[in-house]
Amino acid sequence: MKEAIQFLKELQKELNTQDVDCQAAPRFWTVGDYKWVETSEDNAERYTVVLPNAAECYPVDSYIESAKENGEHSEEDLKKLDDCDDDLDDILRWIQDHDEEDAYLVPEKEIHVVKPNTMFITKAEAKEHIRLNQHHYSHKAHTYAMTALRAPKVAKVWEILQEFDWDSVENAVNHKRQQEGY
């Protein structure tokens, strides 16, 4: 019982002193991250080359860098790739001529996502989770504060955690033990 009360006292102190990230109470933290999704050409931030026969896809810049480094193409072919000068139609033709004729480009944009199955009472716990599990996230992963909107039971639990006098429980337990002769 003493360990549980000590845990609740420490949690209360952390809840009452941590940064609230401009989020209304009751607040909790999740993991925010980014991912690339298909979009219209008007909104494209990058293009990905899809190689259907190889069941692979790469951002165009990464594909070009890899093509230059992997040693599979002649100097003459790489010069032709350089001559494409970021013209996506020319780059796609080069890829179709040199790697896969069925290749095509997909316009993409990066969006923010809240990672599912992540919920933390404290920001520090969320940060530690990201640190320990960084292999599951991009290098842009971060804590993301949210509010349990219109959730009266969550609000009540948070209120208890933040405001309850845990010393009074500890004192009551100690007093009862003294009366019982412990």
VORO-750818 format. One record per residue (C-alpha): residue number from 1; x, y, z; residue in three letters. Coordinates in steps of 0.1 Angstrom, whole numbers, plus 5000, padded with zeros to 4 digits. Layout:
N
@seq=NUM	x=X	y=Y	z=Z	type=ALA;
...
This chain:
182
@seq=1	x=5000	y=5000	z=5000	type=MET;
@seq=2	x=5028	y=5024	z=5009	type=LYS;
@seq=3	x=5044	y=5019	z=4974	type=GLU;
@seq=4	x=5011	y=5026	z=4957	type=ALA;
@seq=5	x=5006	y=5058	z=4976	type=ILE;
@seq=6	x=5042	y=5069	z=4969	type=GLN;
@seq=7	x=5036	y=5062	z=4932	type=PHE;
@seq=8	x=5004	y=5083	z=4932	type=LEU;
@seq=9	x=5021	y=5111	z=4951	type=LYS;
@seq=10	x=5050	y=5112	z=4926	type=GLU;
@seq=11	x=5025	y=5110	z=4897	type=LEU;
@seq=12	x=5005	y=5138	z=4911	type=GLN;
@seq=13	x=5036	y=5160	z=4914	type=LYS;
@seq=14	x=5045	y=5152	z=4878	type=GLU;
@seq=15	x=5010	y=5159	z=4865	type=LEU;
@seq=16	x=5009	y=5192	z=4883	type=ASN;
@seq=17	x=5043	y=5205	z=4871	type=THR;
@seq=18	x=5047	y=5192	z=4836	type=GLN;
@seq=19	x=5043	y=5213	z=4805	type=ASP;
@seq=20	x=5006	y=5212	z=4792	type=VAL;
@seq=21	x=5015	y=5219	z=4756	type=ASP;
@seq=22	x=4986	y=5244	z=4754	type=CYS;
@seq=23	x=4962	y=5216	z=4758	type=GLN;
@seq=24	x=4930	y=5217	z=4779	type=ALA;
@seq=25	x=4925	y=5193	z=4807	type=ALA;
@seq=26	x=4920	y=5164	z=4810	type=PRO;
@seq=27	x=4951	y=5160	z=4788	type=ARG;
@seq=28	x=4971	y=5130	z=4778	type=PHE;
@seq=29	x=5000	y=5124	z=4753	type=TRP;
@seq=30	x=5003	y=5102	z=4723	type=THR;
@seq=31	x=5029	y=5098	z=4696	type=VAL;
@seq=32	x=5027	y=5121	z=4666	type=GLY;
@seq=33	x=5046	y=5113	z=4635	type=ASP;
@seq=34	x=5045	y=5119	z=4597	type=TYR;
@seq=35	x=5039	y=5097	z=4567	type=LYS;
@seq=36	x=5038	y=5101	z=4530	type=TRP;
@seq=37	x=5004	y=5096	z=4512	type=VAL;
@seq=38	x=4993	y=5097	z=4476	type=GLU;
@seq=39	x=4979	y=5131	z=4466	type=THR;
@seq=40	x=4971	y=5151	z=4434	type=SER;
@seq=41	x=4999	y=5165	z=4413	type=GLU;
@seq=42	x=4989	y=5200	z=4424	type=ASP;
@seq=43	x=4996	y=5191	z=4461	type=ASN;
@seq=44	x=5027	y=5169	z=4455	type=ALA;
@seq=45	x=5057	y=5175	z=4477	type=GLU;
@seq=46	x=5076	y=5147	z=4462	type=ARG;
@seq=47	x=5072	y=5118	z=4437	type=TYR;
@seq=48	x=5078	y=5082	z=4443	type=THR;
@seq=49	x=5088	y=5058	z=4415	type=VAL;
@seq=50	x=5069	y=5025	z=4416	type=VAL;
@seq=51	x=5085	y=4994	z=4401	type=LEU;
@seq=52	x=5056	y=4970	z=4400	type=PRO;
@seq=53	x=5076	y=4940	z=4387	type=ASN;
@seq=54	x=5100	y=4943	z=4415	type=ALA;
@seq=55	x=5073	y=4951	z=4440	type=ALA;
@seq=56	x=5093	y=4981	z=4452	type=GLU;
@seq=57	x=5089	y=5019	z=4454	type=CYS;
@seq=58	x=5113	y=5047	z=4462	type=TYR;
@seq=59	x=5112	y=5085	z=4464	type=PRO;
@seq=60	x=5126	y=5097	z=4431	type=VAL;
@seq=61	x=5156	y=5114	z=4447	type=ASP;
@seq=62	x=5165	y=5082	z=4466	type=SER;
@seq=63	x=5161	y=5062	z=4435	type=TYR;
@seq=64	x=5184	y=5085	z=4415	type=ILE;
@seq=65	x=5210	y=5085	z=4443	type=GLU;
@seq=66	x=5209	y=5047	z=4445	type=SER;
@seq=67	x=5212	y=5044	z=4407	type=ALA;
@seq=68	x=5244	y=5065	z=4408	type=LYS;
@seq=69	x=5259	y=5046	z=4437	type=GLU;
@seq=70	x=5251	y=5009	z=4429	type=ASN;
@seq=71	x=5274	y=5005	z=4399	type=GLY;
@seq=72	x=5248	y=4988	z=4378	type=GLU;
@seq=73	x=5247	y=5015	z=4351	type=HIS;
@seq=74	x=5273	y=5028	z=4327	type=SER;
@seq=75	x=5288	y=5062	z=4330	type=GLU;
@seq=76	x=5270	y=5071	z=4297	type=GLU;
@seq=77	x=5236	y=5060	z=4312	type=ASP;
@seq=78	x=5242	y=5080	z=4343	type=LEU;
@seq=79	x=5252	y=5111	z=4323	type=LYS;
@seq=80	x=5218	y=5107	z=4305	type=LYS;
@seq=81	x=5201	y=5106	z=4339	type=LEU;
@seq=82	x=5220	y=5137	z=4350	type=ASP;
@seq=83	x=5208	y=5154	z=4318	type=ASP;
@seq=84	x=5172	y=5149	z=4329	type=CYS;
@seq=85	x=5176	y=5180	z=4351	type=ASP;
@seq=86	x=5147	y=5172	z=4375	type=ASP;
@seq=87	x=5123	y=5168	z=4346	type=ASP;
@seq=88	x=5100	y=5141	z=4359	type=LEU;
@seq=89	x=5089	y=5129	z=4325	type=ASP;
@seq=90	x=5125	y=5125	z=4314	type=ASP;
@seq=91	x=5134	y=5107	z=4347	type=ILE;
@seq=92	x=5105	y=5083	z=4343	type=LEU;
@seq=93	x=5115	y=5076	z=4307	type=ARG;
@seq=94	x=5151	y=5069	z=4318	type=TRP;
@seq=95	x=5138	y=5045	z=4345	type=ILE;
@seq=96	x=5115	y=5027	z=4321	type=GLN;
@seq=97	x=5144	y=5024	z=4296	type=ASP;
@seq=98	x=5170	y=5012	z=4321	type=HIS;
@seq=99	x=5153	y=4994	z=4349	type=ASP;
@seq=100	x=5116	y=4986	z=4345	type=GLU;
@seq=101	x=5094	y=4995	z=4316	type=GLU;
@seq=102	x=5062	y=4993	z=4337	type=ASP;
@seq=103	x=5075	y=5019	z=4362	type=ALA;
@seq=104	x=5053	y=5049	z=4370	type=TYR;
@seq=105	x=5054	y=5079	z=4393	type=LEU;
@seq=106	x=5031	y=5087	z=4422	type=VAL;
@seq=107	x=5027	y=5122	z=4436	type=PRO;
@seq=108	x=5028	y=5123	z=4474	type=GLU;
@seq=109	x=5025	y=5147	z=4503	type=LYS;
@seq=110	x=5036	y=5144	z=4539	type=GLU;
@seq=111	x=5009	y=5144	z=4565	type=ILE;
@seq=112	x=5009	y=5144	z=4603	type=HIS;
@seq=113	x=4994	y=5113	z=4620	type=VAL;
@seq=114	x=4987	y=5103	z=4656	type=VAL;
@seq=115	x=5000	y=5068	z=4660	type=LYS;
@seq=116	x=4974	y=5043	z=4672	type=PRO;
@seq=117	x=4977	y=5024	z=4704	type=ASN;
@seq=118	x=4997	y=5052	z=4721	type=THR;
@seq=119	x=4984	y=5069	z=4752	type=MET;
@seq=120	x=5004	y=5083	z=4781	type=PHE;
@seq=121	x=4994	y=5101	z=4813	type=ILE;
@seq=122	x=5026	y=5121	z=4813	type=THR;
@seq=123	x=5047	y=5138	z=4787	type=LYS;
@seq=124	x=5079	y=5123	z=4801	type=ALA;
@seq=125	x=5065	y=5088	z=4797	type=GLU;
@seq=126	x=5056	y=5095	z=4761	type=ALA;
@seq=127	x=5091	y=5109	z=4754	type=LYS;
@seq=128	x=5107	y=5078	z=4770	type=GLU;
@seq=129	x=5084	y=5055	z=4749	type=HIS;
@seq=130	x=5096	y=5073	z=4717	type=ILE;
@seq=131	x=5132	y=5070	z=4728	type=ARG;
@seq=132	x=5129	y=5033	z=4735	type=LEU;
@seq=133	x=5109	y=5025	z=4704	type=ASN;
@seq=134	x=5124	y=5048	z=4678	type=GLN;
@seq=135	x=5127	y=5019	z=4654	type=HIS;
@seq=136	x=5089	y=5020	z=4650	type=HIS;
@seq=137	x=5088	y=5057	z=4641	type=TYR;
@seq=138	x=5103	y=5082	z=4618	type=SER;
@seq=139	x=5130	y=5106	z=4630	type=HIS;
@seq=140	x=5102	y=5132	z=4632	type=LYS;
@seq=141	x=5083	y=5114	z=4659	type=ALA;
@seq=142	x=5073	y=5136	z=4688	type=HIS;
@seq=143	x=5049	y=5138	z=4718	type=THR;
@seq=144	x=5015	y=5150	z=4709	type=TYR;
@seq=145	x=4991	y=5163	z=4736	type=ALA;
@seq=146	x=4954	y=5157	z=4733	type=MET;
@seq=147	x=4923	y=5164	z=4754	type=THR;
@seq=148	x=4898	y=5137	z=4765	type=ALA;
@seq=149	x=4870	y=5160	z=4753	type=LEU;
@seq=150	x=4836	y=5154	z=4770	type=ARG;
@seq=151	x=4848	y=5124	z=4789	type=ALA;
@seq=152	x=4835	y=5130	z=4825	type=PRO;
@seq=153	x=4850	y=5098	z=4839	type=LYS;
@seq=154	x=4884	y=5105	z=4826	type=VAL;
@seq=155	x=4881	y=5141	z=4838	type=ALA;
@seq=156	x=4872	y=5128	z=4873	type=LYS;
@seq=157	x=4901	y=5104	z=4874	type=VAL;
@seq=158	x=4925	y=5131	z=4863	type=TRP;
@seq=159	x=4911	y=5155	z=4890	type=GLU;
@seq=160	x=4916	y=5128	z=4916	type=ILE;
@seq=161	x=4951	y=5121	z=4905	type=LEU;
@seq=162	x=4960	y=5158	z=4905	type=GLN;
@seq=163	x=4941	y=5170	z=4936	type=GLU;
@seq=164	x=4936	y=5142	z=4961	type=PHE;
@seq=165	x=4955	y=5144	z=4994	type=ASP;
@seq=166	x=4975	y=5112	z=4993	type=TRP;
@seq=167	x=4992	y=5121	z=5025	type=ASP;
@seq=168	x=4959	y=5118	z=5043	type=SER;
@seq=169	x=4955	y=5082	z=5030	type=VAL;
@seq=170	x=4990	y=5074	z=5041	type=GLU;
@seq=171	x=4983	y=5089	z=5076	type=ASN;
@seq=172	x=4950	y=5071	z=5079	type=ALA;
@seq=173	x=4967	y=5038	z=5070	type=VAL;
@seq=174	x=4995	y=5044	z=5095	type=ASN;
@seq=175	x=4970	y=5054	z=5122	type=HIS;
@seq=176	x=4949	y=5023	z=5117	type=LYS;
@seq=177	x=4980	y=5001	z=5119	type=ARG;
@seq=178	x=4990	y=5018	z=5151	type=GLN;
@seq=179	x=4956	y=5011	z=5166	type=GLN;
@seq=180	x=4958	y=4975	z=5155	type=GLU;
@seq=181	x=4992	y=4971	z=5171	type=GLY;
@seq=182	x=5013	y=4967	z=5140	type=TYR;
